[in-house]
Each structure stands twice: as C-alpha cells, then as structure tokens.
C-alpha cells in the first residue's frame, strides 16, 4: 500500500531480477512503488552496458506509468548496478536520483540509512 511518501524503485523486466526485487520489497514490508523498465528482458548490469536501460527509456516508463503523480518527493532510486546513469537520468527526468544497493536483499538496510528523511 504505497503512498505519496513511498520510495520509487526502478528495475528492469528481466524476470529473475523483477521477481527478486519484488520479493525482497514484500518480505521486508517496504511499501514502495516499483518502476519496471522494458530492457528487452535483459538484467540491469547488462542492459546498462548494452544501452537497453538508458535515461530516455527511464523517462518513457515514468511518463507511461504517471509515476511522478503518485509521489511528492520527486525521487527515483536506481539499482546500484545502474549507478553510472544517475546524473543523466536526473537531467532527462528532472527527478532527484538516489543510487540504491547493488543487491535488492540489502534494500531494507539501505532504507534505514537513506530514506528516513524523505517520509
């Protein structure tokens, strides 16, 4: 049951990644939005390297899902493996970008350290 203060996490549509991130969020009771970007079914790290995950696609996904309308903090959390896209994603989307952990199993600890100021 995410609300306007909930984090907006991003992942790709690589099935293993998507289901792992979704499961880690749910098992830790993290009320959040999960923006799934079409990366042609390729994992985060490979899709960043191959260009399937890029700021333009991220912007398209944000617009298609109306994600900005659901949150008041205007902050997007990129997976740690997509960290190199953070600056260009901020420029493209107009959102503040935080870099999350490289492993979604560490999201709960990351939230304790980085998100409390947003709520």
N, C-alpha and C positions, 0 to 999 in steps of 0.2 A: 504494500500500500504506500508507494512513494508519494511525496507531496512536493510543494514548491521549494522546500529546503533540501530535498534529497539530492545526492550526487548523481551526475550523469556520466556513467562509464561508457567507454567505447570498446568494441571488439569487432572481429571480422566474422564472416559467415562460414568459416572453416568449422565443420560440425564439432570436432573434438574440442576446439577452443571455446566455441559458443557454449556447449553443454557444461564444460568445466567451469567457466566463469559464472554461468547462471547458477550452477550447483553451489559454488563457493559463496556467492552472494546470499543465496537462500539459506544455506546451512549455518551461516553466521548472522542470520536475521538482519541483513543490511537492506533497508528499504531504499532502493535506488532505481534509477532508470538505466536501461542497458541499450545503448545505440549500437545496432548491428549494421556494419557497413559491408556492402557487397564487394568482396575481394576475389571474386571468381572461385570461391571455395578454398582459398589459399590462406595459410596461417599468418599471423601478424608479422613475424620477422621476415618471412619470405615475401609477403605481399608489399612490405615497405621496400625491400631491396628491389623487387621487380616492378614497382610502380603501380601495382593494383590497389594499394592503400595509399592515398595521397590527399592533400588538403582539399582539392576540388571534389573528390568523392565524399569526403567527410562533410563538406558543406552541403552537398546534394542530399545526403542522408539526414542531416539536421533539418533542412528545409522540408523534405518529404514527410518527416515524422512530426514536424512542428515542435521539435524538442525545446526550442528557446521559449515557447509559450507555456511550457509546463514547469519551468524553474525560474526563480527570481534572482539567483546568484550569477547567472551567465557564465558558468564554469564547466568545462569539459575535462574529464580525466582520461588521458591516453594511456594505453598499456605501456609499461616500461620499455618493451621491445620496439615501440614506435616513438621513442623519445626524440629522435632527430627530426621528427615532423612538428614538434611543438611550436616553434617560432612561426613557421609558415602557416600552420593551422590557425594560430591566433590571428595572423594577418588576413587570412582567407575568410574566417568565420566571424571575426570581431568578438570572439569569446576569450576569456582567460583560460589558459590551458595548464593543467597540472599533470605531471608525469606520475603515474601510479607505479605499483610494483611490477617486476618482470614476471612474477608468478602470481596468479589470482588467489592462490592459497594464502597469500600474505596481505590480502586486501583489508581484513579486519584490523590488523596491526597498523597498516597504513592509514586507515580511517582514524584511529586513535591519535596518531601523530600529525595528521594533515587536514582533517576535515572539521573538527570541532568548532573552528572559527567561522565556518560557513553557516551553521544552523542558527 
